[in-house]
Amino acid sequence: MYDEGVADMAGRIRDEDIALVRERTSIADVISETVTLKSAGGGNLKGLCPFHDEKSPSFNVSPARNVWYCFGCGAGGDAIKFLMDAEHLSFVESVERLAARAGIQLRYVEGDSAAPRPRPQQGQRQRLVAAHAAAVEFYRAQLTTAGARPAREFLARRGFDRAAAERYGCGFAPDAWDLLTKHLRQQGFTHDELVTAGLSRPSRSGTLIDRFRRRLMWPIRDLTGDVIGFGARKLFEDDDGPKYLNTPETPIYKKSHVLYGIDQAKREIAKQGKVVVVEGYTDVMACHLAGVPTAVATCGTAFGADHIGVLRRLLLDTDAVAGEIIFTFDGDAAGQKAALRAFEDDQRFVGRTFIAVSPDNMDPCDLRLAKGDMAVRDLVARREPLVDFALRHVINRYDLDTVDGRVEAMRRAAPLVAKIKDREKRPEYVRKLAGDLGMEIEPVQRAVLAAASAPTGRDAPPPSRPAPAEPVVDNPQSMVEREALKLALQEPVLAGPMFDAVEASEYRHPVHVAVRAAVAAVGGAATATGGAVWIESVRDACEDLAARALVGELAVEPLRIDGEPDPRYVSVTMARLQWGSVTGRIRDLKSRIQRINPVNNKDEYFAAFGELLSLEQHARALREQAAGGL
């Protein structure tokens, strides 16, 4: 749980400003920048959880209450908590990010002083992002200088005009050792901030110099559009560095998670349910400009599992909804090797995966230059299933005119068929493989079955995930207790008075009792107006970790009623809750009476019998009030 009260050296944000940020923030808009959300009914939204791997969406968002909860891993909270978890921000940094989105000027207080003052220093992430934003403007301005002529000529040769360069923020790192460093230091960024950001580095003499020099620059943005790093292309023959140089790993730049162009492509990826994975920055630009707006590229690393996780959430790639992933690779040996590696990673996808290889072995940028925009769109349209490409590549390595060649090709190709996630497709590929090899279907089928029965470490099932600590809904009483708590969390204005009138002693499950106690600890539901602030206050008041997790879950779980709840529904729910509790006490009391000797313990017997009669009368009244059903 995060602590809003933790203050750093620069002071803490005023509570009323935090409440205003929560009020003016659309949690659906914030989360949609990371996760594709679909309707879950009842006004709620759902998607694939960004905090754990899953095949079916268990991540729920309640826009009406500005909260989210994952039924798979138990994480939950408001928009502030989401940014903290998704972007690894502090509480203050998350509030500052959301305040900037909403146009809210935050005020800060020092210690116990009530006098607000401007915050002189932002959190680390904001400072690093701000440094990159300043670097982008610096590099863009340098692109117009005389020394940047080779960079402008390179872009022109690749088919990109000035408008394209501006759209993607292209720039130039000048032929100077510390021009950017001095520029950023003059803007107030410190030595440590520039080194941490990866924009500068210490020289052998100990002075601070620019990391990038004499190179064409591309800013690399995250899903939210913040610049978090750079890609730099060599332009001069006497540059003995690598062809492409990227920002090193930093607190905000993790190359295994970054996809170039994702900020511009994310909406089309979600809309079309497909993504095109290319190999370079110019390929992304070429695809976008040619009418393929779903293109992205990795940044200085191979396409891997973390990239898959980002794309699956955007594609809403699940057992029920299949996203489409199209890889484009050069037709040379390196490109084919990359395609086969992608086939291995494809097994992590549920969606359909394809490969698009130009017949002339040209990448999308070269293809656009040589044959125009339509050729790029046709390249993507002519894609073929990646498994077909992988099988053909394996088979072509053997002489199928010989028995040994056919058998060896079968042995090498069978594991590829066995790895196909969609089991219904395997028999068809068995027949196809047998036909391509010129063999009978039975030996090919046996080879595939044998390969499928010997899983590798990657194919082995993942370890089971521990279930979140929460009460199991295994009886009517537990169910009605949950419903009462949901009403208090989701509809406090409607349910507050009736909810508060029923004591925590009426709840049977200890975790439900803990949540009910937390509601009382923050003043009761009748004092609340609802929304994320109310839910977070209840969560914070929970002393039990399981209760905290349950608050997040109940805040987004739909009520068990068609349509909007009304006072009668609240009355019925609270009556049934008490009726279940009373009937439980009646059972316990009857058992106790049977154990009392009425001769030796006459007073105790009659007292218990009188209590039983009173409870039974109360139960009848509650049953009449609860008539109508949940």
C-alpha positions, 0 to 999 in steps of 0.5 A: 500500500502506498503512503500519501503522507510520506514527504520528501525534502521538497515538501508534500502535496496538499491533501486537497490537491491530491483529492482534486487530481483524483477527481479530475482524472479519468482512470480509463484514459490513463490505463488505456495508454497501457492496456486495451480495455473492452466493455465488461458490462455494468459500466465496467471495463476489462483487459489483460493485466499489465502486472502478471501474465494471463491468457484471459482478461481479469483486470477490471476498471470501474470508471464510475468509481475511478478504481481498478482491480485485477482478480488474477493477481489481487493488485488494485487501486486508483489512477495514482496507484496504477502509475506507481505500479506501471511506471515505477513512480513514487506517489508524489511523481504519480500525482505530479504526472496526473496533475500535469495531464489535468492542468492542475497547479499543485501546492506543497507544504513544508512539514507541519506548516500550512503555508503552500509553496511551489515545489522546486524539485521534481521526482527523479523520473520527471527530471530525467524525462524533462532532460530528454525533452530538452535534449530533443529540442536541442537535437532538432534545432541542430538538424537545421545547422550547416554541420547537420547536412549529412543527416538531412541528406541521409533522411532525404535519401531514405525518402523522408522530407522535413515534415517527416523528420519533424513528425518523428522528432529527428535531430542531429548530435553535433560535432562537439564534445560537450555542447549538449551537456553545457546546454542542459547544465545551463537549464538547471540539470545536474551532473548526476542527472545527465549521467543517470539519464544516459545523455552525458558521460564522464571523459577520461579526464573526468569532465562531462561530455556528450554521449552522442556525437556526429550522429542522426538522432531519433527520440524513443518514446514510451507508451505515454509519449514521454521521451525516455531515450535516443537511437543514434545512426552513424553518418561519417566513415571515420566514426569507428563506433557501431552503426546504431548506438542507443541510450544505455539502460537507465531508470526510465529506459529498459530496452527489453520493454521499449518499442520504437513508434509504439506511442504513435501506433498504439491506438491503431494497434488496439483498433485493428487488432494487429501489429507489424514488427519491423527492424529499424527506425526508418522502417517504422517511419516508412510503414507509417507514412505508407499507410501501415500505422501499426508498425513498431521496432525494437531498440537495440535488442532482439524481440523478446518476451517483455515486448510480447507482454506489451503488445499482448495487452494492446492487442487484447490477445486472449484465448477468446480474442486473437490478435495478429502479429506480423513480422517483417524481416530481410530475406537474407540469412540473418533475416531468416534466423530472426524469423525462426527466433520469432517463431520460438517467441510466437508460442508465447502468443495466443494470437495468429503470427505471420511473416512478411518477406519482400521478394526482393529482400528489401526492408520496408524503407527500401521497398517504399523508395523503390516501389512506393507506398502501395508496395509496403501495404502489399508486403504486409497484405501478402503475409504468410503464417510464420509456422509455414515459413519456419517449416519451409526453411527447415525442409529446404535444408535437406535433400528430399530425393533421398530417404535419409534426407526425408527422415531427417527433415521430418525429425527436424520439422516435427517439433515445430508442428508440436509447438503450435499452440492451437491444437486444432491446427496440428492435424492439418499441419501434420498432413501438410508436412507429410505432403511436403516431405512426400511421406505417409502421414502415419510416421509424421504423426508419430514424430509430432506426437513424440515431440509434443510429449517431450516438452522443453523448459520453455514449453513446461507449464508455468508454476502455479500462481498463488491465489490472492488472499480473500474469502471464498464465496462458498455459501449464501451468507458469505455472498450477501456479506460481499454484496453489503460491502460492495454497496458501501464501497460503490454506493455509499450515498445510497447505502450508507445509513442502512449499512452503518446501522448493521454492526460488524458483529453481524458479519461471519467471515473474519476478512469481511469483519475487517473491511466492515471495521475499516469502514467504521474507522473512517467515519462510516459509509454515510459520511462518504460521497464515493469514488476513488478517494473513499475507496482508498481511505477504506483500503488504508484503514484496513489493518489486514492485508487480505482485507486491503486486497478485498477492498480493491476487488469489491470496488469493481465487482458488479452488484448482483442486480440488473439495473441500478440499485435502489433503497429497497435493494439495500434494505433487502441486502442488509436484512438478508445479511442479518438474517443469516447471522441471526440464524447462525446464532440460533443454531449455536444457541439450540446446540448450547441449550441441548447441553444444559441440564435444566434441573441443575442449571435452571436459571441458565436454561430459561435464560438461554430459552428466552434468548432463543425465542427473541432471536427467532422472532427477530429472524422472522421479521428479517425474513419478511424484510428480505422477501424479494430475493437478491 
